[in-house]
Amino acid sequence: MRVLAAMSGGVDSAVAAARAVDAGHDVVGVHLALSRNPGTLRTGARGCCTIEDSMDAQRAANIIGIPYYVWDFSERFKAAVVDDFVAEYSAGRTPNPCMRCNERIKFAALLEKALALGFDAVATGHYATIVTADDGSRELHRAAAWAKDQSYVLGVLTAEQLAHAMFPLGATPSKAEVRAEAAARGFALASKPDSHDICFIPDGDTRGWLADKVGAEPGAILDRSGAVLGTHEGAAAFTVGQRKGINVGHPTPDGRPRFVLEVRPSTNEVIVGPKEALALRELAGARFSWAGRAPDDATTEFACEVQVRAHADPVPAMARVSHLDRLDDRDRLDDREQELVVTPTDPIIGVAPGQTAVLYIGTRVLGQFTIDRTVSAVPAEIS
């Protein structure tokens, strides 16, 4: 097959590209330039897709012996990931930019261009596996090494995208083995630290970056009953579940700390309450997709596991697709819109609208949705 290997400049993608060559594929390496700022360089282990990374990828491609290109995806990345990140925070939600990047850049824009150029698949260094089911459809599954499993951030992939995806590292037992292989191949990046944090905020100061992009206006901090407890300097800087940085102005009646329960951008208010109020008995979202074949009848409640963060443990749950009863522009009931509703067996703590919930059945990724609404397991009068 003709394979386009996405080379970020890290050890995983370099080894993945080399393994694709070893498997007999005709491989071309490509690095995605996601920023037009020529001075953007890595700070420690923060960020990814920098100038330094593109040079690391170039050196690895030279050793492997494959053609190598740099593609400018900066405009699309800004519109699909950075601007989306700002818009979500402005709306009081907590987005996951890595999910959006995988969805809209690496497995939409990149795959679209790859197919147009005659490639059969895109290979990446993600730790996940693809299994072909009995009916010939492809399924996304967890990696062999659960400690490195990245199937969560790939939950946005559709059946069409899975048909053209390749994850050469999926069966690798450990990251140490990948680093040892990179060293044996002569890759200088064998000991390069993993990137972390948000790539377009390389100094890690998300609050300061948001204040510059969204603006910060003082507002009220309220409890669940509407009583004013204190003030804040900008609602966009807060996320659900946050404890630090909450200025309640005076001790709470019970003397216990308060946590952010909700952010209301329209009124510039932050709602806080006891930790117990972070427990949620229901999650739902209208922006959902299936990773491969969809359930035969998703409107009938089915058992699954739900994972709400990349490194969180999955928890047992029941899920179903439900119609949203909304009025259309002619004041008629329009039930065409649907949402995916998940009820965990035990309440989930501290999940924010905007986060992604990924559904699993065993090791298989069934699908995902962006959380639009949540229902607390604790009565509102407990403030």
ABEGO torsion letter per residue (X at the ends): XBBBBBBAGBAAAAAAAAAAAAAGBBBBBBBBBABABAABBBBEABEBGBAAAAAAAAAAAAAAGBBBBBBBAAAAAAAAAAAAAAAAAAAGBBBBAAAAAAAAAAAAAAAAAAAAAGBABBBBABBBBBBBBAAGBBBBBBBABAAABAAAAAAABBAAAAAABBBAAAABABAAAAAAAAAAAGBAAAABBBBBEBAABAAGBAAAAAAAAAEBBBBBBBBAAGBBAEBBAEAAABBBGBABGBBAGBBBAAGBBBBBABBBAAAGBBBBBBAAAABBABBBBABBBBBEBBBABAABBBBBBBBABAABBBBBBBBBBBBBBBBBAAGBBBAABBBBBBBBABBBBGBBBGBBBBBBBEABBAEBBBBABBBBABBAABX
